[in-house]
Each structure stands twice: as structure tokens, then as C-alpha cells.
Amino acid sequence: MLSEKQKQMVALFEKHVGAELEGDLDTTMTTMSAEPHLNHVPTMAGGVGRTSVHAFYRDHLVGKFFPPDVKMTNVSRTVGEDQVVEEIFISFTHTTTIDWLLPGVAPTGKPVEMAVAVIVGFKDGKVSHEHIYWDQAGVLVQIGLLNPNGLPVTGAESARKVLNPKLPSRAF
């Protein structure tokens, strides 16, 4: 059973993500603390401090989140006292520039499936930080920029296994 504080954190995070997806920069920023930070861990995209986070959202994320065919499936949510952890399955076709995910990479037209973990911290009733993780090697395999032969990486298979744990594990 979630406490009232935990319910408020979840509601605020859902409002934050909804505003990002809708292209509403003002609402996105009103959900955040005075000195937030954002780190897309595999690419180090994001910002530190309100001005930097605002500029990153404005120029690279809010309203530019994913191509139009994106599908997001919530896999799990864990709610603690001061943070929420979301596990999400995301699929899309790489038809637009997504510089926070693939900086410097032109659209390839290839399908991408990825498992993403988002750790969201809260301070004084606002989002204080987001740390966002995904398998960048798996994304690069899917768009044709990394050859998995001889490497301990996979493509979409690892993300699909998050949705369906009964899929076979890697054979050695």
C-alpha cells in the first residue's frame, strides 16, 4: 500500500512525463525542484541546474522525445520514500533525429526496441533528478552501427526478454 507521499510522487512523475511527451516545457519544469539534474547515462545527455536542464529539455527532449510511432509499455514500478524507479519497454522506428539517445546519428529508418530504467528522485515535493539507463550497445546493433559478431551484446532480444522472461536465455 502506497503512502500519501508516495502517491503524490507517482502523480507528479506521471505529470512530468506527460508534459514531456505533449511538448509542454513550462509544465515539465514546474514539476522540478530548484536545482534539478538529468543524466541519460549511456550518452551523458542532460543537464545540471535549472538553467541547464531547461535548455536541454527545450532543445533536445520536450516535444522531441521519440518518433511518432513510439510505443511505451510500463514493465514495473518501484516506489520508495524519496524515489520512483520505472522499468519501461520502448519501441519505435528511427525516422527522426533523437540526439539524447543517438547523438550525431542521422535517422536510419530501422526499428528499435529497448528496455529503459528511470530512477527519479524527489526533494521537497518536486522532481530533483532523473537517471535514465538503457543498453546503448543493443540500440547500436539494431540501427546497424555495431556488429555484434564476437561481442557479448545483443539487439532487440534483450529488451524483448524484459517483456517476456520466458524467452530463451543466451546460449554459450
Secondary structure, 3 states (H helix, E strand, C coil): CCCHHHHHHHHHHHHHHHHHHHCCHHHHHHCEEEEEEEEECCCCEEEECHHHHHHHHHHHHCCCCCCCCCEEEEEEEEECCCEEEEEEEEEEECCCCCCCCCCCCCCCCCEEEEEEEEEEEEECCEEEEEEEEECHHHHHHHCCCCCCCCCCCCCHHHHHHHHCCCCCCCCC
